[in-house]
Amino acid sequence: MHIGLVTASYLPIVNGVTRMVALYKKHFEAAGHQVTVFTLGDAEEDGNDPNIVRSPGLALSKSGYYFALRYSQKAQELLSRVDIIHCHHLIMGLEFAQRYGRSPIVYTNHTRYDLYAQSYMRFPDPIARGFLRLLWPRMTGYCDVVVAPSASAKRLLRTFGVTQTIEVIENGIELEHYRNPNSPLRKQQIGVPQSSNLLVYIGRLAGEKNLETLLYEFSLAFSEAPSLRLLFVGAGPAERKLRQLARKLRIAEHTVFVGAVPHHEIPRYLAAADIFVTASQSEVLPLTIIEAMAAGLPVLAIESPGVNDLIQTGQTGILTGNKNGDLAHGILLLTNNSDERRRLAYNAYQASRYYHIDRTVRLTIQLYKRLLNGTGRIPAYEGRDAEMIHCERPDSKSYDRCAFWGLPVTTDRKKLGEWGESVAALHLQAKGYEIVDRNWRTRLGEIDIVARERDGYIFVEVKTRRGRGMGSPEEGLTRKKSSKLIELGLAYMAEIESDADWRIDLVAVEIDMTGKLIRCEHVPNVVLGW
């Protein structure tokens, strides 16, 4: 397969998008596929790599980014010959793919454009949101499938009016580099006492990352715990302002800025830290948090979409509010309780297994193949997509109650539940999962669906709701129910005598009061920390 990766920026610029594109390129090629990266800039940056095609553009100051109205003739011709096109930027990405490509187009939404519009374009919030309600749906109309790296990113896209089919495929990393770093650093090598409690932030130093809040909250915590130190790994336009603020808050001597470091050095810095901390609320699914989890660090963050998809507070880290002192309180809570810190770190390390790059690549390749095989859009079963369901209805009598175009009106909760489970099973099969068992029972209770994904098991809880009189399907997954599902999962694995990886997923099914299916959403890994 010849895959064209379209991105507005690429290495040597280092950010979450360029790193993800580079990982895709590396692992697609390792799997035997031909990969060409289409981007903008100076061709000399890539040396002799013929698989990176840069079109000339206008340099945007010293940011490393470029602006262009068209691709070069060479890029246009090459893009027209690839088998599949995968775009990673909305602007200077999707429109070029649609203009020059002749293949199915996938678009991954990596960026909270709503927040960037406020930070960089200085639009008032109502104007920024109104502009994106026009732009996002129109631009995503150029592609065949939108990939959201998290469930919250999918919900955000729907909020802004995106009606295109959306598939959730979480970003992944090369876990082994973080679990076993080469030459891990000691705190003294970074310039802080070995006995200190070291917090680390890794990422771009820019306004949208809310780093001034991080410094203020750190200063509050430092006044109570003088052993604290804060390490910034990364560079960006806000660095000078942050250094000035640190001096103003009288914490400059306890705050370390190491600047940009080669990405392969990041695991060494994580190895020296005790806690990963971020105040950013502009993330879709931050790779830096996944990296910290893989390195065995507890994560402390402000509640926000994207971050909430990764961290279960009290299990793999602590999520705080955004009020003055909230993050500082979390810092002190972890600093003063080493046992809790170790427990959260262990759980974070275990939970990071889900975000291996191999899984991301495998699911992405499966998506490409479904598009190339002519199966069309992935059935999203949501909103207007509910009327685009096109899977063949199975012959099995066990699915006979699953009416694709709606459920006959009934007050029988058992029948409603059975119907929802059938819809969920079909939805999972359409996504490439193997259904191993349904309604597996033991004295502890029942697992609605047992599915397989490569060499691991997925225990699926299905929640079906008619209207919102009993709350959303997600609200039905209580803490008590989650604990019961963990017990059931352990019982199932003991019965089959397997030590394979496993997790617990949720499928949320909603119908309106007339019986019409309006939503079927698969939410992976809803119970962490087992």
N, C-alpha and C positions, 0 to 999 in steps of 0.2 A: 504494500500500500504506500502511495506517495502522499504524505501529509504536509500541508502548507500551514505553518504557524504564523499568524498575522498579528503584529504587535506594534504599537506606536513607539515603543522604546525597547532597547535590549542592552545586554552587557556591552561595555563595562559599567553602565548605570546599574546600581544595585538597589533593588526594592523587591517587594513581595511578588509583583507581577513578573519582572524579568527573571527572578530566581525560579518561579514556577515554570515559565516557558523554557528555561535552560534545562530544568529537570525533565520536562516532557521530551525535549529533543534528545537528551542523553538516553533515556529509557526506551523511547520509541525506536531509536537506532539500535540499541542493544537487543530489542525484540525482532530485529530484521527489517524494519520499515525504513523507507527513504524519507528524510525530513528536510524541508527547506523553510528557513525563517525569513519572513518578509518584514522589513522595518525601514526606518528612516535614518539618515545620517551619513557619516563619512565611511566609505568602503574600506579605507586603510585600517580602520579599527579592528577588522576581522582577520588581518593577515592573509593567509592563503586558503581560508575556509570557503569553498565554493557554495556551501549550503546555507550561507547567510547572505541575503541579497538586500542591500540598502539602496533606497532611492534618495536622491539629494533633496534637501529641504532647508528652510531658513532656521538657523540656530536661535533658540530662545535664550538669550543671554548666556550665562555660564552653567545653565542647569543640566546640559547634556541632552535636552529634548529638542526636537525639530518640528517645524510646521511645513506641510506640503499640501498642494491641491491635487496632486496626481502621483502615480508611481512612474518609474522609469520604463522605457520600452521593454527592457530586459525583464523587469519584474512583472510587467503586464503579461508578457508571453509565458513566463514560467508559471504564474499563478493560474493561468487559463488551462494548464495541463495537469495540475495536481488532482488526486482522487478525492480528497476531502480538505476542507478549509476550516481551520479552528482559529477564531479571532479572540484576542484577549484585551482589546480596548474598544470602547464604544465609539470614540472620536478617532479619526484617522486609522480606522481598523475595519469596522463593519461596512462602511460605505465603499471603501476600496475593494473589499472582498466581493461585495455585490456587483460592483461595476466591472471588475475584470475577471472574476471567477466563473467557472462553468460547472461547479461541483456543489454538493450539499455543504451548507455553512453551519457550523456550531459556534456559539458565542458564549464565553465564560465571563460573567459579571464579577470582576474582582474588587470593584471600587464602590464606595459610598459616594456617588456623584452628588447626592443631595447635600452632604456636608462639605464636600470640596467646593461646590458652587458658592457656599456661604463664606468659606475661608479665603478663597483665592479671587473670586469674582466680586466679592463684597456685596452680593445681592442680599436684600432683606429676606428673611425666611419665607414669607408668603410668595414673593416674586420668584425666588429660587425653586420652590416646590411647584409653582405653577408652570415655570419654564420646563422643568423635568417631566411633568405630567404630559407635556407635548412631545419632548425629545425622546424619552426612554421608549415609549410604545412605538413611535415611528421608526427609530433606529433598529430596535430589536425585530421589527417586521422584516428586515433584510435577511434574517437567518432562519434556519429550519428548526433549530432547537436552542433554547437558552440553558446554559448550565449555571446553577447557583451553587457556590461552594458550601452553603449551609442552609438549613431550613429557614432561619430568620431572614437570610438574603432573599429567599424565594418569596416570603411573605412581604418583604419590602418592595420587591418588584411588582407584585400584585397591587400593593397599595398605590403605586405610581401609575397604574393602568396598563402594565404589560400583560397582554393577552396571549402571547406566544406560549407554546408548550415549554414547561420548565422542568428540567431534570436536576436533582440534587446529587452532585458528586463532590465529596469533600476533598480539599487539597491534601497532599501528602508530602512527606519528607523522607530522606534516607536516615532512618532511625539509628542505624549502627554507628554513624559518626558521632552522635550525641551520647550514646550509651557507653561507648568506649573511646573517648577522645585521646588523640596522640598528645603526649606531653602536657597534661592538664596544668593550668597555672595555679600557683598558690597566692593567697591574698597579698603577701608581702611583695610578690613580683609586680603587683598592680599598684603598690604604694599605700596599702592600708594595713593596719595591724592584723596579725593572724587571729587574734582573739575577738575581732570585731564581728558584728552581724552585717553581712554585706547584701544589700539589695541591688539588683541589676535591671536596667532597662536596655533593651536592644531594639534599634530601629532608627528610622529617619528622625532627625531633629527638626520638626516643622510644626507650624501652628496648629494643624488639624489633629496632632497627637496629644494635645492638652497637657503639655509638659510643664507649663507654669503651675498648673494645679498640682502636679506631682511634686514639684519643688516646695510649694507651700505646705503640702501635707507632710512631706518628709521633715521639714523644719519643725512642725508641731510635734511629730513623733520624736525627733532628735532631742527636743527640750526635756523629754521624759526618759529617754534611753540614749545616753551619750555614746554608747558603743556602736551605734548605727553608722553605716557608711552607704553612700549611693553612687553607683557606677553607671555612667552613660556610655554605651558602645554604639557608635554611629555618628554621622555628620548630617548637616543640613543648614538651611538658612536661619534657623532660630538659635543656633549654637551661641553666638555672641550675646544675644539677649538673655539666654539662660545663664550664662556665666555671670553676667551683670546682676541678675536676680539672685543668684547664689551668694554673691558678695553682699548684696543689700540685706539678705536674710541671715547673714553671718554664718553660713554653712559652707562657704567656698572650700575651706580646708578639709571638709568631710565629704566633699562631692568630687568625683573623679570623671573627667571627660577624656576618653582615649581616642576619640575621633573614629573615622572609618577604618575598619580592619578587613583583610581578605575574609571571604565567607568561610573558608575552611578553618579559620582561627576561632570562629564563634564558639564551638564546643569547648575550647580551652578556657574561655572566660566564664561560660556557664558553670564549668566544673569548680570554679573558685567561689561562686556565689552561694548564698543560703536561701534567698527568696527572689523570685522573678516578680517585678511590679510594673504595672502600666496604668495610666489614667486615660488612655485613648478610648474614644467612643466612635471612631470612624472606621472600624474594621469590619470586614466581611467574614473572614475566617483567618485570623492572624497566624502566619507561619511561625513567628517568633514565640508565641505561646506554646504551639505544638513542640517546638525545639526545646523549650524550657521543660516541658513535661517529660520529654524523652530523656533529658539530662537528669531527671529525678528531682526537679525543683517544685515546691509548692508555688502556686500562682496567686497573686493578689491583684485584683483588678476592679474597676468600676463596672457595675452592671450595664450592659449594652448589647445590642444585637451583634452576633458574630462571636463575641467573647462568651456570652451565655450558652452558645452552642457547644463550646469546648469545656467549660468549667462548671462542675456541679458544686455549689458552695457547701462547705462542710465535708466534702468527699475528696475532691482533687485540688481544692484551693478555697479562697474566700472572695466572694463578690460583695462589694460594698455599694452604698448609695453614693450620690454625687453632692451631698451637702458638705458644708465646711466641717472638717474633722472626721468624716466617715472613713476615708482612706487611711488617715493617721491612726485611727482606732484599730483598723485591720493590721497595720504594720506592727503596732505594739502587741496585739493579740498573738501574732506569730512569733515575734521576737522573744516574748516572755514565756513561751510554752514550747520547749524543744520537742517534747513527746508528740504534741499535736502537729508540729512542723514535719516531723519524720513520718507520721501517719499519712498526712496529705501528700507528701513527696512520694511515698511508695504507691499510693493510689494513682497519682498523676503519671508515674512511670508506667504502671500497668495499663492505664487508659490510653496512653499514647500509641499502643500497638495498632489501634484502629486506623491510625493516620499514616500507614506505611505507603510510600510512593508506589509500590507495586500494585496495591489495591486501586489507587487513583488511576494509574495507567491502564489496568485491566478493565475497569468500568468504562473508561473513556474509549478504549478500543472497541468494546462491545457496543457502545453507542454509535461509533463510526460505522460498524458493520451493519447495524440495523438500518441506518440511513442508506448505505450503499446497496443493501439487499432490496431496497424499494418498499420497505414496510411503512415508510412515511413517518409521520410525527409519532412520538412516544405518547401513549394515552395518559393524559394528566388527570382526567376525571375531575375537573374542577372548573367552576364557572362555565364559560362558553365551551371550554374543552370537553365538558361532559357530553356534548353533542357530537364529538369527533371520535368517539370510541370506535375502533375498527378491528379489534382482535376477533378472530373467529370464535364463535361460541362453541365451547367444548361439548363433546358428545356424552361425557360422563353424567350419569343421572344425579350424582352428588352435586352437580352445579345447576340442576334444572331450576332451582328456585331463584337463581341469579338472573333477574330480568335486567338486561343491559340498559334499557331505556327508562327504567324506573321500577319502584316496588309498589305493587298494588296496596292501596291503603289498608292498614291493619293496625290493631291495638295490641296484638300479640307480641310481647317483648322478646319471647324466645325466637319466633319466626324472624323478627327484625334483626336479631343478633346473628342468626344463621345466614341470612341474606348478606349482612355486612361482612361476615367472614368469607363468604364465597367471592364477593367483590374484591376483598383484600387479597385472597389467594390468586385471583386472576391478575391483579395489579402487580403482585410480586413476580409472577411468572413472566409477565410482559417486560419486567426489568431484568430478567435473566436468572432469577433465583429458582432453585429446585425445591419443590414442595415435598418434604419427606413424610410428614404426618399431619393430621388435623384432629383437634380435640383429644390430645393425648391426656389421659386421666390417671391420677393416682389418689391416694387418700388425702394428699395435701391440697389437691385442687386440679385444675386443668390448664394446659397450654393450648391456646387457640390454634396456632399454626407453628409447626417445626419446619424450618427451611434450611437449605445449605447454600453456602457461597464458597466455592473452591474447597478448601480444607477446613472450614469452620462451620459452626452451627449458629442459627439465629432462631431465638424463641420469640414469637410475635404475639403481642397482645392486641386484639382488635377491639376498638371502641366505636360503636355505632350510635348516632344520635339523630332523632327527628326533631328539628328545631333546636332552640337553645333553652328550652324550659328546664332541662336538667344540667345546663352548662355545656361547655365544649367537650368533645371527646377527650382532649388532653387532660381536662380537669378530673376525668374519671380515673386517671392513673394516680392514685393516692400513695402516700408513703407506705401505708400498710400493704397495699396491693403490690408495690414495688418489692418489698421484702418477701412477699409470698412468691413472686415470680423468680427471685433469686433462689429460693429453696427448691422450686420446681425445676429450674435449670440444673441445679446440682444433682437433683434426683434423676433427671433424664440422662445426664452424662454418666452417672454411676450405673444406671441400668444398661446402657450400651457399652460400658467399660471403655470409655474413650477419654483421652486427655487433650483433645483438640480444643482450639480456641472457641469461645462462644460469647454471645452477647444477647441483649434483650432490646427488641425494636417495638415500635408502636405503629399501627395503621389506624388513622383517624378517618371514619366514614360519616358523612353527613348527608341527609336528605331533607327536602323541604316538606311542608305539610301535605302536599299533593302526592308525595312518594317519589319525586324526581331526585335523582342523584345529583348533588351539587358539589361534592368534594370527596376525594379519596387521596389522602396524603400519607406517604411512608416516612416516618421519623426514625432514623437509625439511632442505636445506642442511647436509649432514653434512661437507662439505669446504669450509672457508672459506679466504680468503686468495689465491684464484687471480686 
